[in-house]
Amino acid sequence: MITESQVPMDLYYTDNHTWVLIEDEIGIIGITDYAQTELTEIVYIELPEKGSDVTQGNAFGTLEAMKTVAELIAPVSGTIIEVNEALDTDPRIINNDPYGDGWIIKVRLYDPEEVDNIMTPDDYIIFVSDSDGVKY
């Protein structure tokens, strides 16, 4: 059973297991604890370039794990203003702290109301509890 401790209540979620924290016009994006658990040990991450654009629902990079390669799907649209470069040398940071030091990118949002198109924490808990939840 997924618990609130594994699904922080101040984030928004996608069915592709990415999350976004909205702070004013900035979105901080990462993958969920559920996703990093399913992927097991993350061994490589392909990060996008600072200054490039991401579009809600489209891939912005990939994660390589011991079992699979998964696309990173943007929960919101915007321009990348920061990339977590620490992940280049140690992508396992995502496994250890997916909601903290394991964030992936920060974007300047085009439209903060895009979060209305993705899941609330309660919706995400139901999503992963009622199905296998895996969608990569």
N, CA, C and O atoms as CSV, one atom per row, in Angstrom:
chain,resi,resn,atom,element,x,y,z
A,1,MET,N,N,0.832,-1.185,0.000
A,1,MET,CA,C,0.000,0.000,0.000
A,1,MET,C,C,0.880,1.253,0.000
A,1,MET,O,O,1.808,1.371,0.801
A,2,ILE,N,N,0.586,2.163,-0.885
A,2,ILE,CA,C,1.304,3.434,-0.960
A,2,ILE,C,C,0.806,4.322,0.178
A,2,ILE,O,O,-0.398,4.419,0.416
A,3,THR,N,N,1.728,4.962,0.873
A,3,THR,CA,C,1.349,5.824,1.987
A,3,THR,C,C,1.661,7.280,1.658
A,3,THR,O,O,2.378,7.571,0.701
A,4,GLU,N,N,1.119,8.183,2.454
A,4,GLU,CA,C,1.365,9.602,2.257
A,4,GLU,C,C,2.838,9.955,2.410
A,4,GLU,O,O,3.301,10.929,1.817
A,5,SER,N,N,3.587,9.177,3.199
A,5,SER,CA,C,5.013,9.457,3.341
A,5,SER,C,C,5.765,9.177,2.042
A,5,SER,O,O,6.826,9.753,1.802
A,6,GLN,N,N,5.223,8.301,1.208
A,6,GLN,CA,C,5.840,8.002,-0.079
A,6,GLN,C,C,5.281,8.899,-1.187
A,6,GLN,O,O,5.789,8.902,-2.308
A,7,VAL,N,N,4.241,9.650,-0.866
A,7,VAL,CA,C,3.598,10.556,-1.822
A,7,VAL,C,C,3.407,11.903,-1.108
A,7,VAL,O,O,2.355,12.149,-0.518
A,8,PRO,N,N,4.421,12.769,-1.161
A,8,PRO,CA,C,4.283,14.065,-0.503
A,8,PRO,C,C,3.043,14.812,-0.983
A,8,PRO,O,O,2.720,14.817,-2.171
A,9,MET,N,N,2.366,15.434,-0.045
A,9,MET,CA,C,1.069,16.049,-0.324
A,9,MET,C,C,1.167,17.439,-0.946
A,9,MET,O,O,0.141,18.037,-1.268
A,10,ASP,N,N,2.384,17.968,-1.123
A,10,ASP,CA,C,2.528,19.303,-1.717
A,10,ASP,C,C,2.949,19.242,-3.189
A,10,ASP,O,O,3.311,20.263,-3.774
A,11,LEU,N,N,2.902,18.052,-3.785
A,11,LEU,CA,C,3.322,17.864,-5.171
A,11,LEU,C,C,2.129,17.488,-6.042
A,11,LEU,O,O,1.063,17.129,-5.543
A,12,TYR,N,N,2.333,17.579,-7.364
A,12,TYR,CA,C,1.379,17.073,-8.352
A,12,TYR,C,C,2.080,15.941,-9.097
A,12,TYR,O,O,3.307,15.927,-9.196
A,13,TYR,N,N,1.299,14.985,-9.623
A,13,TYR,CA,C,1.853,13.749,-10.165
A,13,TYR,C,C,1.272,13.419,-11.534
A,13,TYR,O,O,0.183,13.866,-11.895
A,14,THR,N,N,2.042,12.612,-12.296
A,14,THR,CA,C,1.555,12.123,-13.585
A,14,THR,C,C,1.429,10.607,-13.545
A,14,THR,O,O,1.952,9.945,-12.649
A,15,ASP,N,N,0.720,10.073,-14.541
A,15,ASP,CA,C,0.619,8.620,-14.628
A,15,ASP,C,C,1.912,8.001,-15.156
A,15,ASP,O,O,2.021,6.779,-15.262
A,16,ASN,N,N,2.881,8.835,-15.484
A,16,ASN,CA,C,4.215,8.372,-15.867
A,16,ASN,C,C,5.182,8.465,-14.695
A,16,ASN,O,O,6.389,8.286,-14.859
A,17,HIS,N,N,4.645,8.744,-13.512
A,17,HIS,CA,C,5.398,8.743,-12.254
A,17,HIS,C,C,6.430,9.851,-12.135
A,17,HIS,O,O,7.474,9.678,-11.506
A,18,THR,N,N,6.128,10.997,-12.749
A,18,THR,CA,C,6.914,12.189,-12.477
A,18,THR,C,C,6.101,13.073,-11.541
A,18,THR,O,O,4.877,12.965,-11.469
A,19,TRP,N,N,6.795,13.940,-10.834
A,19,TRP,CA,C,6.139,14.879,-9.921
A,19,TRP,C,C,6.626,16.282,-10.227
A,19,TRP,O,O,7.669,16.486,-10.848
A,20,VAL,N,N,5.831,17.250,-9.768
A,20,VAL,CA,C,6.241,18.645,-9.887
A,20,VAL,C,C,5.832,19.378,-8.613
A,20,VAL,O,O,4.720,19.216,-8.110
A,21,LEU,N,N,6.749,20.178,-8.111
A,21,LEU,CA,C,6.490,21.091,-7.002
A,21,LEU,C,C,6.432,22.482,-7.603
A,21,LEU,O,O,7.374,22.918,-8.264
A,22,ILE,N,N,5.325,23.183,-7.376
A,22,ILE,CA,C,5.154,24.526,-7.917
A,22,ILE,C,C,5.529,25.546,-6.847
A,22,ILE,O,O,4.955,25.557,-5.758
A,23,GLU,N,N,6.497,26.402,-7.169
A,23,GLU,CA,C,6.899,27.505,-6.289
A,23,GLU,C,C,6.875,28.774,-7.125
A,23,GLU,O,O,7.797,29.039,-7.897
A,24,ASP,N,N,5.818,29.554,-6.965
A,24,ASP,CA,C,5.585,30.739,-7.787
A,24,ASP,C,C,5.518,30.313,-9.252
A,24,ASP,O,O,4.666,29.499,-9.609
A,25,GLU,N,N,6.393,30.840,-10.109
A,25,GLU,CA,C,6.338,30.467,-11.527
A,25,GLU,C,C,7.382,29.401,-11.878
A,25,GLU,O,O,7.671,29.181,-13.054
A,26,ILE,N,N,7.948,28.736,-10.860
A,26,ILE,CA,C,8.967,27.705,-11.063
A,26,ILE,C,C,8.382,26.332,-10.719
A,26,ILE,O,O,7.677,26.170,-9.724
A,27,GLY,N,N,8.694,25.351,-11.569
A,27,GLY,CA,C,8.327,23.963,-11.307
A,27,GLY,C,C,9.591,23.141,-11.112
A,27,GLY,O,O,10.479,23.142,-11.965
A,28,ILE,N,N,9.670,22.439,-9.990
A,28,ILE,CA,C,10.775,21.523,-9.721
A,28,ILE,C,C,10.251,20.129,-10.039
A,28,ILE,O,O,9.200,19.733,-9.536
A,29,ILE,N,N,10.977,19.380,-10.873
A,29,ILE,CA,C,10.479,18.116,-11.417
A,29,ILE,C,C,11.407,16.961,-11.035
A,29,ILE,O,O,12.629,17.104,-11.031
A,30,GLY,N,N,10.801,15.819,-10.715
A,30,GLY,CA,C,11.550,14.595,-10.428
A,30,GLY,C,C,10.686,13.386,-10.689
A,30,GLY,O,O,9.602,13.503,-11.260
A,31,ILE,N,N,11.161,12.215,-10.272
A,31,ILE,CA,C,10.344,11.005,-10.378
A,31,ILE,C,C,9.921,10.573,-8.984
A,31,ILE,O,O,10.552,10.930,-7.989
A,32,THR,N,N,8.859,9.810,-8.929
A,32,THR,CA,C,8.281,9.419,-7.645
A,32,THR,C,C,9.077,8.304,-6.969
A,32,THR,O,O,9.875,7.609,-7.598
A,33,ASP,N,N,8.836,8.161,-5.688
A,33,ASP,CA,C,9.414,7.066,-4.927
A,33,ASP,C,C,8.959,5.739,-5.517
A,33,ASP,O,O,9.744,4.795,-5.604
A,34,TYR,N,N,7.708,5.663,-5.919
A,34,TYR,CA,C,7.180,4.447,-6.536
A,34,TYR,C,C,8.005,4.087,-7.779
A,34,TYR,O,O,8.382,2.930,-7.960
A,35,ALA,N,N,8.280,5.069,-8.622
A,35,ALA,CA,C,9.028,4.831,-9.860
A,35,ALA,C,C,10.441,4.358,-9.570
A,35,ALA,O,O,10.906,3.389,-10.169
A,36,GLN,N,N,11.134,5.036,-8.652
A,36,GLN,CA,C,12.523,4.640,-8.389
A,36,GLN,C,C,12.579,3.245,-7.779
A,36,GLN,O,O,13.539,2.508,-8.007
A,37,THR,N,N,11.561,2.875,-7.007
A,37,THR,CA,C,11.508,1.524,-6.439
A,37,THR,C,C,11.312,0.492,-7.539
A,37,THR,O,O,11.979,-0.542,-7.548
A,38,GLU,N,N,10.397,0.770,-8.469
A,38,GLU,CA,C,10.135,-0.148,-9.580
A,38,GLU,C,C,11.345,-0.275,-10.507
A,38,GLU,O,O,11.638,-1.362,-11.004
A,39,LEU,N,N,12.039,0.825,-10.735
A,39,LEU,CA,C,13.199,0.800,-11.628
A,39,LEU,C,C,14.401,0.114,-10.989
A,39,LEU,O,O,15.300,-0.338,-11.700
A,40,THR,N,N,14.431,0.032,-9.707
A,40,THR,CA,C,15.563,-0.432,-8.890
A,40,THR,C,C,16.735,0.520,-9.073
A,40,THR,O,O,16.527,1.731,-9.151
A,41,GLU,N,N,17.938,0.018,-9.143
A,41,GLU,CA,C,19.110,0.899,-9.140
A,41,GLU,C,C,19.242,1.677,-10.451
A,41,GLU,O,O,19.412,1.093,-11.521
A,42,ILE,N,N,19.159,2.993,-10.346
A,42,ILE,CA,C,19.328,3.859,-11.506
A,42,ILE,C,C,20.821,4.032,-11.749
A,42,ILE,O,O,21.562,4.448,-10.859
A,43,VAL,N,N,21.257,3.705,-12.978
A,43,VAL,CA,C,22.690,3.710,-13.274
A,43,VAL,C,C,23.107,4.848,-14.209
A,43,VAL,O,O,24.292,5.168,-14.299
A,44,TYR,N,N,22.144,5.462,-14.906
A,44,TYR,CA,C,22.484,6.536,-15.843
A,44,TYR,C,C,21.255,7.408,-16.057
A,44,TYR,O,O,20.126,6.915,-16.048
A,45,ILE,N,N,21.476,8.689,-16.245
A,45,ILE,CA,C,20.395,9.602,-16.585
A,45,ILE,C,C,20.863,10.514,-17.717
A,45,ILE,O,O,21.967,11.058,-17.679
A,46,GLU,N,N,20.014,10.665,-18.710
A,46,GLU,CA,C,20.270,11.618,-19.793
A,46,GLU,C,C,19.494,12.871,-19.461
A,46,GLU,O,O,18.263,12.876,-19.473
A,47,LEU,N,N,20.223,13.940,-19.162
A,47,LEU,CA,C,19.610,15.195,-18.753
A,47,LEU,C,C,19.492,16.152,-19.939
A,47,LEU,O,O,20.344,16.149,-20.828
A,48,PRO,N,N,18.442,16.966,-19.954
A,48,PRO,CA,C,18.311,17.963,-21.016
A,48,PRO,C,C,19.226,19.155,-20.757
A,48,PRO,O,O,19.826,19.280,-19.689
A,49,GLU,N,N,19.315,20.014,-21.747
A,49,GLU,CA,C,20.156,21.211,-21.637
A,49,GLU,C,C,19.399,22.349,-20.943
A,49,GLU,O,O,18.208,22.550,-21.179
A,50,LYS,N,N,20.101,23.079,-20.094
A,50,LYS,CA,C,19.559,24.305,-19.519
A,50,LYS,C,C,19.210,25.241,-20.678
A,50,LYS,O,O,19.971,25.363,-21.638
A,51,GLY,N,N,18.067,25.892,-20.582
A,51,GLY,CA,C,17.618,26.805,-21.629
A,51,GLY,C,C,16.708,26.161,-22.662
A,51,GLY,O,O,16.059,26.861,-23.440
A,52,SER,N,N,16.654,24.826,-22.676
A,52,SER,CA,C,15.751,24.161,-23.614
A,52,SER,C,C,14.334,24.153,-23.034
A,52,SER,O,O,14.132,24.406,-21.846
A,53,ASP,N,N,13.370,23.858,-23.890
A,53,ASP,CA,C,11.971,23.851,-23.485
A,53,ASP,C,C,11.478,22.429,-23.277
A,53,ASP,O,O,11.924,21.498,-23.948
A,54,VAL,N,N,10.556,22.274,-22.343
A,54,VAL,CA,C,9.859,21.005,-22.149
A,54,VAL,C,C,8.368,21.261,-22.333
A,54,VAL,O,O,7.868,22.349,-22.051
A,55,THR,N,N,7.678,20.244,-22.809
A,55,THR,CA,C,6.239,20.339,-23.056
A,55,THR,C,C,5.521,19.271,-22.261
A,55,THR,O,O,5.922,18.107,-22.264
A,56,GLN,N,N,4.462,19.666,-21.581
A,56,GLN,CA,C,3.688,18.728,-20.773
A,56,GLN,C,C,3.326,17.499,-21.598
A,56,GLN,O,O,2.795,17.607,-22.703
A,57,GLY,N,N,3.625,16.325,-21.037
A,57,GLY,CA,C,3.298,15.061,-21.684
A,57,GLY,C,C,4.357,14.531,-22.630
A,57,GLY,O,O,4.215,13.424,-23.149
A,58,ASN,N,N,5.422,15.297,-22.869
A,58,ASN,CA,C,6.496,14.862,-23.768
A,58,ASN,C,C,7.763,14.515,-22.992
A,58,ASN,O,O,7.983,15.002,-21.883
A,59,ALA,N,N,8.583,13.671,-23.593
A,59,ALA,CA,C,9.837,13.245,-22.965
A,59,ALA,C,C,10.843,14.392,-22.931
A,59,ALA,O,O,10.941,15.183,-23.870
A,60,PHE,N,N,11.587,14.464,-21.825
A,60,PHE,CA,C,12.658,15.458,-21.720
A,60,PHE,C,C,13.996,14.814,-21.383
A,60,PHE,O,O,14.994,15.520,-21.236
A,61,GLY,N,N,14.038,13.506,-21.261
A,61,GLY,CA,C,15.265,12.780,-20.946
A,61,GLY,C,C,14.949,11.318,-20.712
A,61,GLY,O,O,13.804,10.892,-20.866
A,62,THR,N,N,15.961,10.548,-20.339
A,62,THR,CA,C,15.766,9.131,-20.050
A,62,THR,C,C,16.544,8.728,-18.802
A,62,THR,O,O,17.556,9.330,-18.442
A,63,LEU,N,N,16.030,7.694,-18.167
A,63,LEU,CA,C,16.708,7.051,-17.045
A,63,LEU,C,C,17.058,5.639,-17.478
A,63,LEU,O,O,16.256,4.964,-18.124
A,64,GLU,N,N,18.247,5.197,-17.125
A,64,GLU,CA,C,18.616,3.804,-17.376
A,64,GLU,C,C,18.787,3.139,-16.021
A,64,GLU,O,O,19.530,3.615,-15.162
A,65,ALA,N,N,18.089,2.038,-15.852
A,65,ALA,CA,C,18.172,1.280,-14.613
A,65,ALA,C,C,18.707,-0.114,-14.938
A,65,ALA,O,O,18.926,-0.447,-16.103
A,66,MET,N,N,18.911,-0.908,-13.919
A,66,MET,CA,C,19.431,-2.259,-14.121
A,66,MET,C,C,18.495,-3.077,-15.022
A,66,MET,O,O,18.952,-3.939,-15.773
A,67,LYS,N,N,17.196,-2.807,-14.948
A,67,LYS,CA,C,16.213,-3.619,-15.659
A,67,LYS,C,C,15.706,-3.012,-16.961
A,67,LYS,O,O,15.254,-3.749,-17.837
A,68,THR,N,N,15.765,-1.684,-17.116
A,68,THR,CA,C,15.074,-1.056,-18.230
A,68,THR,C,C,15.588,0.358,-18.482
A,68,THR,O,O,16.378,0.905,-17.712
A,69,VAL,N,N,15.120,0.920,-19.569
A,69,VAL,CA,C,15.330,2.336,-19.858
A,69,VAL,C,C,13.951,2.976,-19.870
A,69,VAL,O,O,13.031,2.448,-20.493
A,70,ALA,N,N,13.797,4.098,-19.194
A,70,ALA,CA,C,12.497,4.763,-19.088
A,70,ALA,C,C,12.621,6.222,-19.511
A,70,ALA,O,O,13.589,6.903,-19.174
A,71,GLU,N,N,11.620,6.687,-20.257
A,71,GLU,CA,C,11.580,8.096,-20.622
A,71,GLU,C,C,11.107,8.920,-19.430
A,71,GLU,O,O,10.273,8.474,-18.641
A,72,LEU,N,N,11.646,10.114,-19.314
A,72,LEU,CA,C,11.181,11.081,-18.329
A,72,LEU,C,C,10.162,11.968,-19.031
A,72,LEU,O,O,10.482,12.621,-20.024
A,73,ILE,N,N,8.937,11.992,-18.516
A,73,ILE,CA,C,7.847,12.732,-19.144
A,73,ILE,C,C,7.558,13.991,-18.333
A,73,ILE,O,O,7.377,13.937,-17.116
A,74,ALA,N,N,7.517,15.118,-19.028
A,74,ALA,CA,C,7.304,16.403,-18.357
A,74,ALA,C,C,5.882,16.526,-17.828
A,74,ALA,O,O,4.924,16.339,-18.578
A,75,PRO,N,N,5.737,16.841,-16.539
A,75,PRO,CA,C,4.408,17.057,-15.978
A,75,PRO,C,C,3.828,18.424,-16.333
A,75,PRO,O,O,2.613,18.616,-16.285
A,76,VAL,N,N,4.692,19.369,-16.689
A,76,VAL,CA,C,4.296,20.737,-17.038
A,76,VAL,C,C,5.200,21.229,-18.166
A,76,VAL,O,O,6.229,20.623,-18.464
A,77,SER,N,N,4.800,22.333,-18.782
A,77,SER,CA,C,5.587,22.948,-19.850
A,77,SER,C,C,6.357,24.145,-19.318
A,77,SER,O,O,5.891,24.852,-18.426
A,78,GLY,N,N,7.551,24.364,-19.881
A,78,GLY,CA,C,8.336,25.519,-19.478
A,78,GLY,C,C,9.723,25.489,-20.063
A,78,GLY,O,O,10.066,24.611,-20.855
A,79,THR,N,N,10.511,26.454,-19.666
A,79,THR,CA,C,11.907,26.552,-20.066
A,79,THR,C,C,12.777,26.091,-18.908
A,79,THR,O,O,12.590,26.526,-17.772
A,80,ILE,N,N,13.719,25.216,-19.194
A,80,ILE,CA,C,14.599,24.683,-18.154
A,80,ILE,C,C,15.556,25.780,-17.694
A,80,ILE,O,O,16.310,26.351,-18.482
A,81,ILE,N,N,15.497,26.056,-16.384
A,81,ILE,CA,C,16.373,27.082,-15.820
A,81,ILE,C,C,17.496,26.481,-14.989
A,81,ILE,O,O,18.475,27.159,-14.674
A,82,GLU,N,N,17.352,25.199,-14.633
A,82,GLU,CA,C,18.397,24.537,-13.858
A,82,GLU,C,C,18.281,23.031,-14.059
A,82,GLU,O,O,17.180,22.488,-14.154
A,83,VAL,N,N,19.425,22.370,-14.122
A,83,VAL,CA,C,19.511,20.918,-14.246
A,83,VAL,C,C,20.320,20.419,-13.050
A,83,VAL,O,O,21.327,21.025,-12.685
A,84,ASN,N,N,19.887,19.331,-12.449
A,84,ASN,CA,C,20.590,18.772,-11.295
A,84,ASN,C,C,21.833,18.025,-11.787
A,84,ASN,O,O,21.785,16.823,-12.050
A,85,GLU,N,N,22.931,18.747,-11.905
A,85,GLU,CA,C,24.159,18.189,-12.462
A,85,GLU,C,C,24.797,17.130,-11.568
A,85,GLU,O,O,25.627,16.351,-12.037
A,86,ALA,N,N,24.424,17.088,-10.297
A,86,ALA,CA,C,24.955,16.048,-9.409
A,86,ALA,C,C,24.538,14.659,-9.887
A,86,ALA,O,O,25.209,13.671,-9.588
A,87,LEU,N,N,23.435,14.581,-10.626
A,87,LEU,CA,C,22.948,13.294,-11.130
A,87,LEU,C,C,23.852,12.735,-12.227
A,87,LEU,O,O,23.863,11.526,-12.462
A,88,ASP,N,N,24.607,13.601,-12.898
A,88,ASP,CA,C,25.554,13.138,-13.923
A,88,ASP,C,C,26.579,12.175,-13.336
A,88,ASP,O,O,26.908,11.160,-13.949
A,89,THR,N,N,27.077,12.496,-12.158
A,89,THR,CA,C,28.099,11.662,-11.540
A,89,THR,C,C,27.518,10.588,-10.627
A,89,THR,O,O,28.159,9.561,-10.404
A,90,ASP,N,N,26.319,10.806,-10.095
A,90,ASP,CA,C,25.712,9.815,-9.211
A,90,ASP,C,C,24.185,9.806,-9.360
A,90,ASP,O,O,23.484,10.415,-8.552
A,91,PRO,N,N,23.665,9.121,-10.386
A,91,PRO,CA,C,22.216,9.078,-10.579
A,91,PRO,C,C,21.475,8.322,-9.471
A,91,PRO,O,O,20.251,8.409,-9.370
A,92,ARG,N,N,22.213,7.586,-8.646
A,92,ARG,CA,C,21.573,6.869,-7.535
A,92,ARG,C,C,21.017,7.815,-6.480
A,92,ARG,O,O,20.276,7.390,-5.593
A,93,ILE,N,N,21.367,9.084,-6.569
A,93,ILE,CA,C,20.777,10.077,-5.664
A,93,ILE,C,C,19.252,10.006,-5.771
A,93,ILE,O,O,18.545,10.187,-4.780
A,94,ILE,N,N,18.756,9.741,-6.974
A,94,ILE,CA,C,17.300,9.615,-7.171
A,94,ILE,C,C,16.755,8.470,-6.336
A,94,ILE,O,O,15.698,8.607,-5.721
A,95,ASN,N,N,17.459,7.335,-6.303
A,95,ASN,CA,C,17.014,6.201,-5.498
A,95,ASN,C,C,16.993,6.540,-4.017
A,95,ASN,O,O,16.097,6.120,-3.285
A,96,ASN,N,N,17.980,7.299,-3.587
A,96,ASN,CA,C,18.114,7.606,-2.166
A,96,ASN,C,C,17.198,8.724,-1.686
A,96,ASN,O,O,16.789,8.727,-0.525
A,97,ASP,N,N,16.868,9.672,-2.558
A,97,ASP,CA,C,16.100,10.841,-2.136
A,97,ASP,C,C,15.307,11.423,-3.317
A,97,ASP,O,O,15.606,12.529,-3.769
A,98,PRO,N,N,14.295,10.688,-3.825
A,98,PRO,CA,C,13.597,11.117,-5.042
A,98,PRO,C,C,12.868,12.452,-4.919
A,98,PRO,O,O,12.648,13.123,-5.928
A,99,TYR,N,N,12.491,12.849,-3.708
A,99,TYR,CA,C,11.749,14.105,-3.524
A,99,TYR,C,C,12.615,15.250,-2.998
A,99,TYR,O,O,12.130,16.366,-2.811
A,100,GLY,N,N,13.879,14.974,-2.763
A,100,GLY,CA,C,14.776,16.001,-2.242
A,100,GLY,C,C,15.941,16.218,-3.184
A,100,GLY,O,O,15.795,16.833,-4.240
A,101,ASP,N,N,17.114,15.702,-2.790
A,101,ASP,CA,C,18.316,15.886,-3.591
A,101,ASP,C,C,18.225,15.236,-4.971
A,101,ASP,O,O,19.029,15.544,-5.851
A,102,GLY,N,N,17.257,14.343,-5.168
A,102,GLY,CA,C,17.091,13.641,-6.443
A,102,GLY,C,C,16.220,14.357,-7.456
A,102,GLY,O,O,15.837,13.760,-8.462
A,103,TRP,N,N,15.893,15.636,-7.217
A,103,TRP,CA,C,15.137,16.386,-8.233
A,103,TRP,C,C,15.945,16.372,-9.526
A,103,TRP,O,O,17.164,16.202,-9.500
A,104,ILE,N,N,15.256,16.553,-10.665
A,104,ILE,CA,C,15.940,16.417,-11.954
A,104,ILE,C,C,16.128,17.758,-12.658
A,104,ILE,O,O,17.244,18.110,-13.038
A,105,ILE,N,N,15.037,18.508,-12.831
A,105,ILE,CA,C,15.142,19.811,-13.501
A,105,ILE,C,C,14.231,20.818,-12.814
A,105,ILE,O,O,13.298,20.460,-12.096
A,106,LYS,N,N,14.532,22.090,-13.058
A,106,LYS,CA,C,13.663,23.192,-12.650
A,106,LYS,C,C,13.294,23.949,-13.916
A,106,LYS,O,O,14.144,24.218,-14.764
A,107,VAL,N,N,12.013,24.288,-14.031
A,107,VAL,CA,C,11.540,24.999,-15.215
A,107,VAL,C,C,10.790,26.263,-14.825
A,107,VAL,O,O,10.127,26.320,-13.789
A,108,ARG,N,N,10.907,27.273,-15.675
A,108,ARG,CA,C,10.052,28.459,-15.561
A,108,ARG,C,C,8.782,28.110,-16.314
A,108,ARG,O,O,8.802,27.901,-17.526
A,109,LEU,N,N,7.675,28.051,-15.582
A,109,LEU,CA,C,6.409,27.573,-16.132
A,109,LEU,C,C,5.836,28.514,-17.186
A,109,LEU,O,O,5.893,29.736,-17.044
A,110,TYR,N,N,5.285,27.928,-18.240
A,110,TYR,CA,C,4.527,28.706,-19.219
A,110,TYR,C,C,3.132,29.001,-18.679
A,110,TYR,O,O,2.606,30.101,-18.852
A,111,ASP,N,N,2.533,27.992,-18.015
A,111,ASP,CA,C,1.156,28.124,-17.536
A,111,ASP,C,C,0.987,27.304,-16.257
A,111,ASP,O,O,0.802,26.090,-16.331
A,112,PRO,N,N,1.045,27.941,-15.090
A,112,PRO,CA,C,0.909,27.199,-13.833
A,112,PRO,C,C,-0.394,26.399,-13.723
A,112,PRO,O,O,-0.466,25.440,-12.954
A,113,GLU,N,N,-1.409,26.782,-14.477
A,113,GLU,CA,C,-2.689,26.062,-14.422
A,113,GLU,C,C,-2.629,24.700,-15.109
A,113,GLU,O,O,-3.590,23.934,-15.033
A,114,GLU,N,N,-1.516,24.383,-15.780
A,114,GLU,CA,C,-1.365,23.042,-16.366
A,114,GLU,C,C,-1.462,21.942,-15.318
A,114,GLU,O,O,-1.803,20.805,-15.643
A,115,VAL,N,N,-1.167,22.269,-14.066
A,115,VAL,CA,C,-1.261,21.243,-13.022
A,115,VAL,C,C,-2.688,20.719,-12.878
A,115,VAL,O,O,-2.898,19.642,-12.321
A,116,ASP,N,N,-3.667,21.472,-13.376
A,116,ASP,CA,C,-5.054,20.993,-13.345
A,116,ASP,C,C,-5.235,19.756,-14.221
A,116,ASP,O,O,-6.225,19.038,-14.078
A,117,ASN,N,N,-4.286,19.499,-15.130
A,117,ASN,CA,C,-4.360,18.356,-16.038
A,117,ASN,C,C,-3.690,17.103,-15.481
A,117,ASN,O,O,-3.746,16.044,-16.106
A,118,ILE,N,N,-3.058,17.211,-14.315
A,118,ILE,CA,C,-2.372,16.052,-13.735
A,118,ILE,C,C,-2.956,15.744,-12.359
A,118,ILE,O,O,-3.892,16.408,-11.915
A,119,MET,N,N,-2.400,14.737,-11.687
A,119,MET,CA,C,-3.006,14.211,-10.463
A,119,MET,C,C,-2.602,14.941,-9.189
A,119,MET,O,O,-1.472,15.404,-9.036
A,120,THR,N,N,-3.566,15.026,-8.287
A,120,THR,CA,C,-3.293,15.460,-6.925
A,120,THR,C,C,-2.637,14.283,-6.195
A,120,THR,O,O,-2.646,13.163,-6.705
A,121,PRO,N,N,-2.077,14.519,-5.028
A,121,PRO,CA,C,-1.498,13.402,-4.267
A,121,PRO,C,C,-2.520,12.286,-4.004
A,121,PRO,O,O,-2.195,11.108,-4.144
A,122,ASP,N,N,-3.735,12.646,-3.629
A,122,ASP,CA,C,-4.761,11.629,-3.376
A,122,ASP,C,C,-5.069,10.832,-4.635
A,122,ASP,O,O,-5.241,9.615,-4.575
A,123,ASP,N,N,-5.140,11.513,-5.776
A,123,ASP,CA,C,-5.378,10.823,-7.046
A,123,ASP,C,C,-4.238,9.849,-7.351
A,123,ASP,O,O,-4.475,8.730,-7.807
A,124,TYR,N,N,-3.017,10.277,-7.101
A,124,TYR,CA,C,-1.865,9.422,-7.391
A,124,TYR,C,C,-1.849,8.193,-6.484
A,124,TYR,O,O,-1.554,7.089,-6.941
A,125,ILE,N,N,-2.159,8.376,-5.220
A,125,ILE,CA,C,-2.219,7.231,-4.298
A,125,ILE,C,C,-3.230,6.212,-4.808
A,125,ILE,O,O,-2.952,5.013,-4.815
A,126,ILE,N,N,-4.392,6.675,-5.233
A,126,ILE,CA,C,-5.411,5.771,-5.780
A,126,ILE,C,C,-4.900,5.111,-7.055
A,126,ILE,O,O,-5.092,3.911,-7.252
A,127,PHE,N,N,-4.252,5.884,-7.921
A,127,PHE,CA,C,-3.735,5.368,-9.187
A,127,PHE,C,C,-2.787,4.194,-8.975
A,127,PHE,O,O,-2.951,3.147,-9.602
A,128,VAL,N,N,-1.803,4.352,-8.105
A,128,VAL,CA,C,-0.832,3.274,-7.911
A,128,VAL,C,C,-1.371,2.144,-7.043
A,128,VAL,O,O,-0.853,1.029,-7.091
A,129,SER,N,N,-2.396,2.415,-6.255
A,129,SER,CA,C,-2.980,1.378,-5.408
A,129,SER,C,C,-3.986,0.516,-6.172
A,129,SER,O,O,-4.097,-0.683,-5.916
A,130,ASP,N,N,-4.722,1.129,-7.115
A,130,ASP,CA,C,-5.784,0.418,-7.827
A,130,ASP,C,C,-5.321,-0.331,-9.062
A,130,ASP,O,O,-6.068,-1.142,-9.610
A,131,SER,N,N,-4.111,-0.074,-9.504
A,131,SER,CA,C,-3.608,-0.748,-10.700
A,131,SER,C,C,-2.174,-1.130,-10.455
A,131,SER,O,O,-1.620,-0.896,-9.381
A,132,ASP,N,N,-1.581,-1.724,-11.474
A,132,ASP,CA,C,-0.165,-2.006,-11.308
A,132,ASP,C,C,0.648,-0.714,-11.325
A,132,ASP,O,O,1.791,-0.683,-10.870
A,133,GLY,N,N,0.037,0.366,-11.863
A,133,GLY,CA,C,0.653,1.671,-11.811
A,133,GLY,C,C,1.866,1.870,-12.690
A,133,GLY,O,O,2.356,2.993,-12.813
A,134,VAL,N,N,2.362,0.811,-13.303
A,134,VAL,CA,C,3.581,0.917,-14.100
A,134,VAL,C,C,3.227,1.365,-15.510
A,134,VAL,O,O,2.426,0.725,-16.190
A,135,LYS,N,N,3.822,2.456,-15.939
A,135,LYS,CA,C,3.594,2.998,-17.279
A,135,LYS,C,C,4.837,3.730,-17.714
A,135,LYS,O,O,4.992,4.923,-17.452
A,136,TYR,N,N,5.720,3.019,-18.378
A,136,TYR,CA,C,6.952,3.641,-18.881
A,136,TYR,C,C,7.017,3.480,-20.380
A,136,TYR,O,O,7.974,3.931,-21.009
